[in-house]
Amino acid sequence: MPPTIDITARATPEKLEDELRSNIASLETQLAAHKRRLAELEGKPAPEPAKTSKKGEKKENKADEDKFVLEKAEMGNVVTRFPPEASGFMHIGHAKAALTNHLLAEKYKGRMIFRFDDTNPKKEDAAYEKAIEEDSKTLGLKYDRVTYTSDRFEEMLVLCEKMIKIGKAYCDDTETDLMREQRGEGIESKCRNQTIEQNLKMWEAMKTGAAQGTVVRAKISVDDDNKCLRDPVMYRVVIQHHVKCGDKYKVFPTYDFACPIMDSLDGVTHALRTSEYNDRNPQYYWICEALGLRKPHIQDFSRLNMEFTVMSKRKLTKFVDDGLVTGWDDPRMPTVKGLLRRGLKLSAIEKFIRSQGMSKANNFQEWAQLWHINGREIDPEVGSQCRRYTCIAKDASVPVTLSGEGLPGVEQRKKLLHKKNPELGDKMFTYGPKVLLEEEDMVLISDGEEVTLMDWGNVIIGKADRSADGKHVKSADAKLHLDGNFKKTKQKLTWIADTDNNKVPIELREFEHIITATKPDPEGNIEDVINRNTLATTMCYGEEACKDIKKGDIIQFERRGFFICDAVEPHHIMIYIPDGKAKKPHLSAWVREARLNAAPVAKQASQPDDRGMSLEEKRAKKKAMKVKSAAKAPAGPDASSLCIRVGKIVSIENHPDADSLFVEKIDLGDKEPRTIVSGLRNYYKAEELNGRKVAVLCNLKPAAMRGVESCGMVLCASDKEKTQVKVLDVPEAAPIGEQIKFNEYPGTPLDELPKKKVPGLLEALTTNSNGEAMWKASKFSTTAGPVTAPLKDALVR
């Protein structure tokens, strides 16, 4: 029953308004619950709840805002087009363009034309054409028809000749480099004022292929500020077999000439172009006007750039030709085929593209954001289809012999394939007196330490056979302690029984970026930023149920992450699916490689098993340990624990899913800028912060903030109510990356602040009456002077 209001009772208007607001909120809560239940019954993802402001008003999620809006569009009368060139495989940038055209045509109940731009026979290949069609179908594109620019080559020849005859075009045999130089400097070509008869004669020679090096140029301007309008080339001679037309033509139109003609004659209403075509838009309209053609409406949107990635077909082809990758569908490539092979879901691509909408702002997107979206698609909270399995690294496995009460012989027990989704069924899991553990876990465990074997119980590690440098463990003994409290153990370990049936061969493959630069310079030498160590493999023993994994299945290996099955012959090959987090999984091959290459670690001390002691002996030992610990215990974390460094904001953009947040790239003097999410959007404009030096707390544990992982905190001064928030002022002369010191606390910062200690450490951060930033009574110090803030006697957070 809905709530009721007693209007007979005496109440002020304010009280009635509060009661109404409360009842509306209650009804909205009930409605949201019903919607979630309905989504569960229909097998759909649950709708995200609407945000609520402090006053209780409903606030729409930014992610739910309609970011796909066409200008001058009529419902049912929209025609878009996607015009790829068959000179390479579709990459994620093409996918954005294709999906943008598709989604807008669908939204406005219109249609999309799929058109191959085949104006350059030197680049086109039938194999690429086939691959693009396959990728388009994979992406779920719905199009009205497939066309080719070459379908209208005859009409374009006529139109080009028409432009020559009306004096809006001329033929030019100026040498290519000189023509480029003259266009750049605004110098008129010697051919610009030829007679129409001369131009027509040269045009006829071009069509036979006899006048190689001659081009047709539009007669627009010699020295326009927009260099794209300086008599652009419309036709050129190309002696090359054409995939579709054979050897029929010796002259071919440029894309800039063909595109407006095709759009107009094909009935396109909206020509959607990435924003690098901005300067060419006036040229597009000029050609339509010169030929008396209908002008489609041009609407720009931002080109998709991804960090650590190049989209140039020439550079991607180099990767293939140089053997950096195995082909265009290699999981390291940004191609649609490569990304799908790496485990990217189509639904994640669409959500990623929708989040950008029709924004014209050019920026570099983070792969982490896309993979984070993907993670929610492959393993949703409700109805996940990702089965769980266990595997142990073959060459880094540690055989452990168990003893103690309750030890079974070799036996199999049923185990759910996914604890949160019983509908996926169960598997048989083997238990036995001998098990295999991961060496990466064992090097962290002391002799005598109690640990938990996942889905079995606790064991106490006995004597382990360790290498002298502490980097390897050959074997160990352990005693079952099934009555032990798993909540009190630090290590929860994956394991498999050491039996023949649990030796399913599994090859795990993990990939790194081919490009080492966050934003590679398009004019730079690509060789300078190529990473040649991008593949790490681990051969594993998989539990017996791994035999059921089929090609294309996405599963989770517990404590390793999500993987997609790339092949089942000659053995299972599983490709790691990135999770969008900066920190790699503990069992990653990259983490193991780094550990083995690090300086030797000290041998871990043996801890005696005290379960054979009498009660008096245990009490005496416990008391002695307390005394010893108290003597050694430090006073607790202080300012020296904080790693605060000088940084510079090198790029800043709005968070895609949160109105109050910025996503900043901050140069801290490391190899790559660090991503930090800050809540400064309500207090600053992006341009006020971009390029500014800031104080960054660097040793916080990375945390996801509305889908974007943040690796630090920009320190600001604020009043208690946060009505005023000001970024701390760092001296301009302070070097980027310098650690900010506290003279009274000379210790070394912790690698990562303990989560429980962070609030106490931050409470001591303030500004004094002079506006100087402090930790208790100790000032923030740099080599260039103190760190200050405009707000005095304020909090620093």
C-alpha positions in Angstrom: 0.0 0.0 0.0 1.3 3.5 -0.8 1.9 5.8 2.2 -0.9 8.2 3.1 -1.0 11.7 4.5 -3.4 12.8 7.2 -4.5 16.1 5.9 -7.0 16.6 8.8 -4.1 16.9 11.2 -2.8 20.3 11.9 0.5 20.9 10.2 2.5 23.7 8.7 2.9 23.9 4.9 6.6 23.1 5.5 5.7 20.0 7.4 3.3 18.8 4.8 6.0 19.4 2.1 8.5 17.4 4.0 6.0 14.6 4.5 5.1 14.6 0.8 8.8 14.5 -0.1 9.3 11.6 2.2 6.4 9.7 0.7 7.6 10.3 -2.9 11.1 9.0 -1.9 9.4 5.9 -0.4 7.4 5.3 -3.6 10.5 5.8 -5.8 12.4 3.3 -3.6 9.6 0.7 -4.0 9.5 1.3 -7.8 13.3 0.9 -8.1 13.0 -2.4 -6.2 10.3 -3.6 -8.5 12.3 -2.7 -11.6 15.3 -4.6 -10.3 13.2 -7.6 -9.6 11.7 -7.4 -13.1 15.2 -7.2 -14.6 16.2 -10.3 -12.7 13.2 -12.2 -14.0 13.9 -11.2 -17.6 17.6 -11.9 -17.3 18.6 -8.3 -18.0 21.1 -6.2 -16.1 19.6 -4.3 -13.2 19.0 -0.5 -13.9 21.4 1.8 -12.1 19.7 3.9 -9.4 19.3 7.6 -9.9 21.6 9.8 -7.8 20.1 12.0 -5.1 21.2 15.4 -4.1 21.7 16.5 -0.5 18.2 18.0 -0.5 16.6 14.7 -1.7 15.8 15.8 -5.3 16.3 13.2 -7.9 19.3 13.8 -10.1 19.8 12.0 -13.4 22.9 10.0 -13.8 25.3 11.6 -16.3 25.8 8.3 -17.9 22.0 8.2 -18.7 22.0 11.6 -20.4 21.3 11.4 -24.1 24.7 12.2 -25.6 23.7 11.2 -29.2 21.9 14.1 -30.6 21.7 15.1 -34.3 21.4 18.7 -35.4 18.6 19.5 -37.9 17.2 15.9 -37.8 13.7 14.8 -38.6 12.4 11.5 -37.1 12.2 8.9 -39.9 14.1 11.1 -42.4 17.7 10.5 -41.3 20.3 8.9 -43.6 23.9 8.4 -42.3 26.8 6.6 -43.9 29.9 4.8 -42.9 32.6 5.1 -45.6 35.7 2.9 -44.7 38.7 2.4 -47.0 39.6 -1.2 -47.6 43.3 -0.7 -46.9 43.5 -2.4 -43.5 41.5 -4.0 -40.7 38.9 -2.1 -38.7 40.4 -0.7 -35.5 38.6 0.7 -32.5 38.6 4.2 -34.0 36.7 2.9 -37.0 34.4 1.1 -34.7 33.5 4.4 -33.0 32.7 6.0 -36.4 30.6 3.0 -37.5 28.7 2.6 -34.3 28.0 6.4 -34.1 26.4 6.4 -37.5 24.6 3.2 -36.8 23.2 4.2 -33.4 22.1 7.6 -34.6 20.3 6.2 -37.7 18.6 3.7 -35.3 17.7 6.4 -32.8 16.0 8.6 -35.5 14.3 5.6 -37.2 16.4 6.3 -40.3 18.9 4.2 -42.2 22.6 3.9 -42.7 24.5 3.3 -45.9 27.7 1.2 -45.8 30.0 2.6 -48.5 33.5 1.4 -49.4 35.7 4.4 -50.4 37.6 2.7 -53.2 39.2 5.8 -54.7 42.8 4.7 -54.2 43.5 1.4 -56.1 47.1 1.4 -54.7 45.9 0.8 -51.2 42.7 -1.3 -51.6 42.7 -5.1 -51.1 39.8 -7.6 -51.4 41.0 -9.3 -48.3 40.7 -6.1 -46.3 37.2 -5.5 -47.8 36.1 -9.0 -46.7 37.5 -8.4 -43.2 35.8 -5.0 -42.8 32.4 -6.6 -43.8 33.0 -9.4 -41.2 33.8 -6.9 -38.5 30.8 -4.8 -39.3 28.5 -7.7 -38.9 30.3 -8.7 -35.7 29.7 -5.2 -34.4 26.0 -5.6 -35.1 25.8 -2.8 -37.7 22.5 -2.5 -39.5 22.7 -0.8 -42.9 20.4 -0.2 -45.7 22.8 -1.3 -48.5 26.4 -1.7 -49.4 27.7 0.7 -52.0 31.1 1.6 -53.5 32.4 5.0 -54.5 33.4 3.4 -57.8 29.7 2.8 -58.5 29.6 6.5 -59.6 32.9 6.8 -61.3 31.3 7.5 -64.6 29.1 10.3 -63.1 32.2 11.8 -61.4 34.1 12.0 -64.7 31.2 13.9 -66.2 31.0 16.2 -63.1 34.7 16.9 -63.2 34.6 17.8 -66.8 31.6 20.1 -66.1 33.7 21.9 -63.5 36.5 22.4 -66.1 34.0 23.7 -68.6 32.5 26.3 -66.2 35.9 27.5 -65.1 35.8 26.1 -61.6 38.6 23.6 -62.2 41.9 23.4 -64.1 44.5 20.8 -65.0 48.0 21.3 -63.4 51.2 19.5 -64.4 53.3 21.3 -61.8 55.8 18.9 -60.1 54.4 17.5 -56.9 56.9 19.0 -54.4 56.8 22.4 -56.1 53.0 22.3 -56.0 53.0 21.5 -52.3 55.5 24.4 -51.7 53.4 26.9 -53.7 50.2 25.9 -51.9 51.9 26.4 -48.5 53.2 29.8 -49.5 50.0 30.9 -51.3 51.7 31.2 -54.8 49.6 30.9 -57.9 50.3 27.9 -60.2 51.5 28.6 -63.7 48.5 26.6 -65.0 45.8 28.4 -63.0 44.8 30.8 -65.8 45.0 28.3 -68.7 42.1 28.4 -71.2 39.2 26.0 -70.8 40.4 24.4 -74.1 43.9 23.8 -72.8 42.4 22.2 -69.6 40.1 20.0 -71.6 42.9 18.8 -73.8 45.1 17.9 -70.7 42.0 16.2 -69.1 41.7 13.9 -72.1 45.3 13.1 -71.9 44.9 12.3 -68.2 42.0 9.9 -68.9 44.2 7.8 -71.2 47.0 7.6 -68.6 49.4 9.5 -70.9 49.6 12.6 -68.6 51.1 11.0 -65.5 51.9 13.6 -62.9 49.0 15.9 -64.0 46.1 16.6 -61.7 42.8 18.4 -61.8 42.5 21.1 -59.1 39.4 23.0 -57.9 39.7 26.7 -58.6 38.8 28.0 -55.1 41.6 30.2 -53.8 45.4 30.7 -54.0 46.0 32.1 -50.5 43.0 31.5 -48.3 43.9 31.3 -44.6 42.3 27.8 -44.6 45.0 25.9 -46.7 42.4 23.2 -47.5 40.8 25.8 -49.8 44.0 26.5 -51.7 43.0 24.9 -55.0 42.8 21.3 -53.7 43.4 18.3 -56.0 40.2 16.6 -57.2 41.5 14.0 -59.8 44.9 12.3 -60.4 46.3 9.7 -62.7 46.9 6.3 -61.1 48.0 3.4 -63.3 46.9 0.5 -61.1 44.5 -2.4 -61.3 41.3 -1.6 -59.4 39.8 -4.4 -57.3 36.3 -3.7 -58.6 36.8 -1.9 -61.9 39.9 -3.7 -63.2 41.9 -1.6 -65.7 39.0 0.5 -67.0 40.1 3.8 -65.4 43.4 5.6 -65.5 42.2 8.6 -63.4 40.6 8.4 -60.0 38.9 11.1 -57.8 40.3 12.1 -54.5 38.2 11.3 -51.4 37.6 15.1 -50.9 36.0 15.4 -54.3 34.1 12.1 -54.2 32.7 12.3 -50.7 30.3 15.3 -51.1 29.1 13.9 -54.5 28.4 10.4 -53.1 26.7 11.8 -50.0 24.5 14.1 -52.0 23.5 11.6 -54.7 23.0 8.7 -52.2 20.6 10.8 -50.2 22.7 11.2 -47.1 21.1 13.8 -44.8 23.9 13.9 -42.1 27.6 13.5 -43.0 29.2 12.6 -39.6 32.9 13.3 -39.7 35.6 13.3 -37.1 36.8 16.7 -36.1 40.2 16.5 -38.0 38.1 17.2 -41.1 37.0 20.6 -39.7 39.1 22.5 -42.1 37.8 20.5 -45.1 34.2 21.2 -44.3 34.1 24.5 -46.4 35.7 22.6 -49.3 32.9 19.9 -49.0 30.2 22.6 -49.3 32.0 24.4 -52.1 32.0 21.3 -54.3 28.3 20.8 -53.6 27.6 24.5 -54.6 29.8 24.4 -57.6 28.0 21.4 -59.0 24.6 22.4 -57.9 24.1 19.4 -55.6 22.0 19.2 -52.5 24.2 19.9 -49.4 24.0 17.2 -46.6 24.4 18.6 -43.1 27.9 18.0 -41.7 28.2 17.3 -38.0 31.6 16.7 -36.4 32.5 14.4 -33.5 35.9 13.7 -31.8 38.2 11.2 -33.3 38.9 8.4 -30.9 42.5 8.3 -29.6 43.7 5.7 -27.1 46.7 6.0 -24.8 49.7 3.8 -25.6 48.3 3.2 -29.1 48.8 4.2 -32.7 45.9 4.0 -35.2 47.9 4.8 -38.3 47.4 1.9 -40.8 51.0 2.5 -42.0 52.4 2.0 -38.5 50.1 -0.9 -37.7 51.2 -2.6 -40.9 54.8 -2.1 -39.8 54.0 -4.0 -36.6 52.7 -6.9 -38.7 55.5 -6.8 -41.2 58.3 -6.6 -38.5 56.9 -9.5 -36.6 56.0 -7.5 -33.5 52.6 -9.2 -33.6 51.4 -12.3 -35.3 48.8 -10.6 -37.5 46.1 -8.0 -37.7 44.0 -10.1 -35.2 46.8 -10.2 -32.6 45.4 -9.4 -29.1 47.9 -6.6 -28.8 46.5 -4.8 -31.9 43.7 -2.1 -31.5 41.8 -3.8 -34.3 38.2 -5.1 -33.7 39.4 -8.6 -34.4 42.3 -8.2 -32.0 40.3 -6.7 -29.2 37.5 -9.3 -29.5 40.2 -12.0 -29.4 41.4 -10.5 -26.2 38.0 -10.8 -24.5 36.4 -7.4 -25.2 32.6 -7.7 -25.3 30.6 -6.0 -28.0 28.3 -4.5 -25.4 31.3 -2.9 -23.6 32.5 -1.3 -26.9 29.0 0.1 -27.4 28.7 1.5 -23.9 32.2 3.0 -24.2 31.2 4.7 -27.4 27.9 5.9 -26.0 29.7 7.5 -23.0 31.6 9.8 -25.5 28.5 10.7 -27.5 28.9 13.5 -30.1 31.6 15.4 -28.1 34.0 17.4 -30.4 36.7 17.6 -27.8 39.8 15.6 -29.0 41.4 13.7 -26.2 43.1 10.4 -25.4 40.9 7.8 -23.8 42.3 5.4 -21.3 42.2 1.6 -22.0 41.5 1.2 -18.3 38.1 2.8 -18.6 37.1 0.5 -21.5 38.4 -2.6 -19.7 36.6 -1.6 -16.5 33.3 -1.4 -18.5 34.1 -4.8 -20.0 34.7 -6.3 -16.6 31.1 -5.4 -15.6 29.8 -6.9 -18.8 31.6 -10.3 -18.5 31.0 -10.7 -14.8 27.9 -8.8 -13.7 26.7 -8.9 -10.1 23.6 -10.9 -11.1 23.6 -13.7 -13.6 27.3 -14.0 -14.3 28.1 -16.8 -16.8 31.8 -16.8 -16.0 32.7 -20.2 -14.5 35.4 -20.4 -11.9 38.4 -22.7 -12.2 41.8 -23.2 -10.6 45.2 -23.6 -12.2 48.8 -23.6 -10.7 51.9 -22.5 -12.5 53.7 -25.7 -13.6 57.3 -24.5 -13.2 56.5 -22.5 -10.1 54.4 -25.1 -8.2 55.3 -26.2 -4.7 54.4 -29.8 -3.7 53.0 -29.8 -0.2 52.5 -33.0 1.8 49.6 -32.8 4.3 49.1 -34.6 7.6 46.7 -34.4 10.5 43.2 -35.3 11.5 40.5 -35.3 8.8 43.0 -35.9 6.0 41.2 -37.7 3.2 42.6 -40.1 0.6 42.2 -39.0 -3.0 38.6 -38.2 -3.4 36.3 -36.0 -5.5 33.6 -33.6 -4.2 31.1 -31.4 -5.9 31.8 -27.7 -6.1 29.8 -24.9 -7.7 31.1 -23.5 -10.9 30.1 -20.0 -9.6 29.2 -19.5 -6.0 26.8 -16.6 -6.8 25.1 -18.4 -9.7 24.2 -22.0 -8.8 22.3 -22.2 -12.1 25.7 -22.7 -13.9 25.9 -26.1 -12.1 28.8 -27.8 -10.4 32.0 -29.6 -11.1 34.0 -32.4 -9.5 37.0 -31.1 -7.5 39.7 -33.4 -6.3 41.0 -33.5 -2.7 44.0 -35.5 -1.5 47.0 -35.7 0.9 49.3 -34.0 -1.6 48.6 -30.6 -3.0 50.3 -28.1 -5.2 50.6 -24.4 -4.1 51.9 -21.4 -6.0 55.6 -20.5 -5.3 54.5 -16.8 -5.5 52.4 -17.5 -2.4 54.9 -19.7 -0.6 57.7 -17.1 -0.6 55.4 -14.9 1.4 54.6 -17.5 4.0 56.7 -18.2 7.1 57.3 -21.7 8.5 54.6 -22.3 11.2 52.2 -19.8 9.7 48.5 -20.8 9.4 46.9 -20.2 6.0 43.6 -21.1 4.4 43.3 -23.4 1.4 40.3 -22.0 -0.4 37.1 -24.1 -0.2 38.7 -26.6 2.2 40.0 -25.2 5.4 43.1 -24.1 7.3 46.5 -25.7 7.4 49.7 -24.9 9.3 52.8 -24.7 7.1 55.6 -26.8 8.6 59.2 -26.8 7.4 59.6 -25.5 3.8 62.7 -26.3 1.6 63.7 -22.8 0.5 66.6 -21.6 -1.7 69.4 -19.7 -0.1 68.3 -16.4 -1.6 64.7 -16.9 -0.5 63.3 -16.6 -4.0 62.3 -20.2 -4.5 60.5 -22.9 -2.5 61.1 -26.5 -3.5 58.6 -28.3 -1.2 56.9 -28.1 2.1 54.9 -30.0 4.7 51.7 -28.8 6.3 49.2 -30.0 9.0 45.5 -29.8 8.5 43.7 -27.6 11.0 40.2 -27.7 9.8 38.9 -26.2 13.0 41.0 -23.0 12.4 39.2 -19.7 11.8 39.7 -18.7 8.2 38.9 -15.1 9.1 42.1 -14.8 11.1 44.5 -16.0 8.4 46.3 -13.5 6.2 46.7 -15.8 3.2 43.9 -17.4 1.3 45.4 -19.7 -1.3 44.4 -21.4 -4.4 45.5 -25.1 -4.7 44.9 -28.3 -6.6 45.4 -31.9 -5.5 48.7 -33.3 -6.8 47.1 -36.1 -8.9 47.4 -37.1 -12.5 43.8 -36.0 -13.4 44.7 -32.5 -12.2 47.4 -32.0 -14.8 45.3 -30.5 -17.6 47.9 -28.4 -19.6 47.0 -24.7 -19.7 49.0 -22.0 -21.3 48.3 -18.5 -20.0 49.2 -15.5 -22.1 49.5 -11.9 -20.8 50.1 -8.9 -23.0 51.6 -5.4 -22.6 51.2 -2.3 -24.7 53.4 -2.3 -27.9 53.8 1.5 -27.5 55.6 2.9 -24.4 54.4 6.5 -24.8 51.1 7.6 -23.3 50.5 9.9 -26.2 52.8 8.9 -29.0 54.0 11.8 -31.2 52.5 11.2 -34.7 55.6 13.0 -36.2 58.1 11.2 -34.0 60.2 8.1 -34.7 58.0 5.1 -33.9 61.1 3.0 -33.2 61.8 5.2 -30.1 58.6 4.1 -28.4 58.2 0.4 -29.4 58.2 -2.1 -26.6 59.6 -5.4 -27.8 58.8 -7.4 -24.6 55.0 -7.6 -24.8 54.1 -11.3 -24.2 54.5 -13.3 -21.0 53.4 -17.0 -21.0 52.9 -19.3 -18.1 52.4 -23.1 -18.4 50.0 -24.3 -15.8 48.4 -27.5 -14.4 44.7 -27.0 -14.5 42.1 -28.8 -12.4 40.4 -31.7 -14.2 37.2 -29.6 -14.9 39.3 -27.4 -17.2 38.8 -30.0 -19.9 35.3 -28.6 -20.3 36.5 -25.1 -21.4 35.8 -24.5 -25.1 37.2 -22.0 -27.5 35.7 -18.6 -27.0 34.7 -19.3 -23.4 35.4 -16.5 -20.9 36.2 -17.9 -17.5 37.9 -16.9 -14.3 41.0 -18.6 -12.9 40.7 -17.9 -9.2 43.1 -15.2 -8.0 44.5 -14.8 -11.5 41.7 -13.0 -13.3 39.5 -13.4 -16.3 40.7 -15.2 -19.4 39.2 -16.1 -22.8 40.0 -19.4 -24.4 41.9 -18.8 -27.7 42.5 -22.4 -28.6 42.1 -25.9 -27.3 44.7 -27.6 -29.5 47.4 -28.7 -28.9 46.4 -27.6 -25.4 44.2 -24.9 -23.9 45.6 -21.4 -24.6 44.0 -18.8 -22.4 44.4 -15.0 -23.0 44.3 -12.7 -20.0 41.5 -10.1 -20.1 42.7 -6.8 -18.6 40.6 -5.5 -15.6 41.4 -1.8 -15.9 43.4 -1.7 -12.7 46.9 -0.3 -12.4 48.1 -3.1 -10.2 48.7 -6.4 -11.8 47.3 -9.6 -10.1 49.7 -11.2 -7.6 50.0 -14.3 -9.7 50.7 -12.5 -12.9 53.8 -13.7 -14.9 54.9 -10.0 -15.1 54.8 -9.8 -11.2 56.8 -13.0 -10.9 59.4 -11.8 -13.4 59.8 -8.5 -11.5 60.2 -10.4 -8.2 62.9 -12.8 -9.5 64.8 -9.9 -11.1 64.7 -7.9 -7.8 67.5 -7.9 -5.2 67.6 -11.1 -3.0 65.2 -11.2 -0.1 66.2 -12.2 3.4 65.4 -15.8 4.4 62.2 -16.0 6.3 62.5 -17.0 10.0 61.0 -20.3 11.1 58.1 -20.1 13.4 57.6 -23.1 15.8 54.3 -24.9 15.9 53.0 -24.2 19.4 50.0 -26.6 19.4 52.1 -29.2 21.3 52.7 -26.8 24.2 50.9 -26.9 27.5 48.5 -24.1 28.4 51.1 -22.6 30.8 53.8 -22.6 28.1 51.4 -21.0 25.6 50.6 -18.2 28.0 54.2 -17.6 28.9 55.1 -17.4 25.2 52.3 -15.0 24.4 53.3 -12.8 27.3 56.9 -12.7 26.2 55.9 -11.9 22.6 53.8 -9.0 23.9 56.7 -7.6 25.8 59.0 -8.0 22.8 56.5 -6.3 20.5 55.9 -3.4 22.8 59.7 -2.8 23.0 60.0 -2.8 19.2 56.7 -1.0 18.4 57.1 2.3 16.7 55.2 5.3 18.0 52.8 4.9 15.0 52.6 6.4 11.5 53.6 10.1 11.3 54.3 12.6 8.6 57.3 10.6 7.4 54.9 7.9 6.3 53.4 10.3 3.7 54.8 10.3 0.2 53.8 13.8 -1.0 55.5 14.8 -4.3 55.4 17.8 -6.6 53.4 17.2 -9.7 52.2 19.0 -12.7 48.8 18.5 -14.3 49.5 17.8 -18.0 45.9 17.0 -19.1 42.5 17.2 -17.5 39.1 16.1 -18.6 35.6 15.7 -17.2 34.8 12.3 -15.6 32.5 10.5 -18.0 30.1 9.3 -15.3 30.3 11.9 -12.5 29.4 15.6 -12.6 31.7 16.6 -9.8 34.9 14.8 -10.8 37.9 15.6 -13.0 40.2 12.9 -14.4 43.7 14.3 -14.4 47.0 13.2 -15.8 49.8 14.4 -13.5 53.5 14.3 -14.3 55.3 13.2 -11.1 58.7 12.7 -12.8 58.0 9.0 -13.4 58.1 7.3 -16.8 54.4 8.0 -17.4 52.0 10.5 -15.9 49.7 9.2 -13.2 45.9 9.1 -13.4 44.2 10.9 -10.5 40.5 11.5 -10.0 39.7 14.7 -8.0 36.5 16.3 -6.8 37.5 19.7 -8.0 35.0 20.1 -10.8 32.6 22.1 -8.6 35.4 24.6 -7.7 37.5 25.0 -10.8 37.4 25.1 -14.5 39.6 22.6 -16.3 41.7 25.4 -17.9 42.4 26.9 -14.5 44.1 23.6 -13.4 45.8 22.4 -16.6 49.5 23.0 -16.5 49.5 23.9 -12.8 51.9 22.5 -10.2 50.2 20.6 -7.3 51.1 18.6 -4.2 50.1 15.0 -4.7 49.7 12.3 -2.0 51.2 9.4 -3.9 51.2 6.4 -1.6 47.4 5.8 -1.2 46.1 2.5 -2.3 44.7 2.8 -5.9 40.9 3.1 -5.8 38.2 3.0 -8.5 36.2 6.3 -8.5 33.1 5.8 -10.6 34.9 3.4 -12.9 38.2 5.2 -13.3 41.1 4.1 -11.1 42.7 6.9 -9.2 46.3 6.5 -8.0 46.7 9.4 -5.6 45.2 12.6 -4.2 45.7 16.2 -5.1 46.0 18.1 -1.8 43.7 21.1 -1.3 42.8 23.4 1.5 39.2 23.8 2.5 36.9 25.1 5.2 34.9 22.6 7.2 31.8 23.0 5.1 33.8 22.8 1.9 32.2 26.0 0.6 35.7 27.0 -0.4 38.3 24.6 -1.8 41.7 25.8 -3.0 44.5 23.7 -4.5 47.8 24.0 -2.5 50.3 26.4 -4.0 53.6 24.7 -4.8 56.6 27.0 -5.5 57.0 27.3 -9.3 60.7 26.5 -9.0 60.1 23.2 -7.2 61.3 20.3 -9.4 58.6 18.0 -10.7 58.8 14.7 -8.8 60.5 16.2 -5.7 59.3 14.7 -2.5 57.9 17.3 -0.1 59.7 17.0 3.3 58.7 17.5 6.9 61.9 18.5 8.7 60.8 17.2 12.1 60.0 13.8 10.6 63.0 12.6 8.5 61.9 9.0 8.0 61.2 7.1 4.7 57.6 7.1 3.4 55.7 3.8 3.3 55.2 2.1 0.0 51.4 2.2 0.6 49.6 3.7 3.5 47.6 1.3 5.6 43.9 2.0 4.9 43.0 2.2 8.6 45.7 4.7 9.3 44.9 7.2 6.5 42.1 9.1 8.3 44.3 9.8 11.3 47.3 10.9 9.2 45.1 13.2 7.1 43.4 14.8 10.2 46.8 16.3 11.1 47.0 18.2 7.7 46.1 21.9 8.0 47.2 25.4 7.1 48.4 27.7 9.8 47.5 31.4 10.3 50.0 32.3 7.6 48.5 29.9 5.1 51.4 27.5 5.2 50.6 23.8 4.8 51.4 21.8 7.9 51.4 18.3 9.4 50.7 19.1 13.0 53.5 21.7 13.7 55.8 20.7 10.8 55.7 22.6 7.5 55.6 21.2 4.0 59.1 22.0 2.7 60.5 21.9 -0.9 63.9 23.0 -2.1 62.2 26.1 -3.5 60.3 27.0 -0.3 57.2 26.2 1.6 53.9 25.0 0.2 51.0 27.4 0.9 47.3 28.0 0.3 45.1 31.1 0.1 42.9 29.7 2.9 44.3 30.2 6.4 43.6 27.9 9.4 42.0 25.5 7.1 41.8 21.7 6.6 44.1 20.1 4.0 42.6 17.1 2.2 
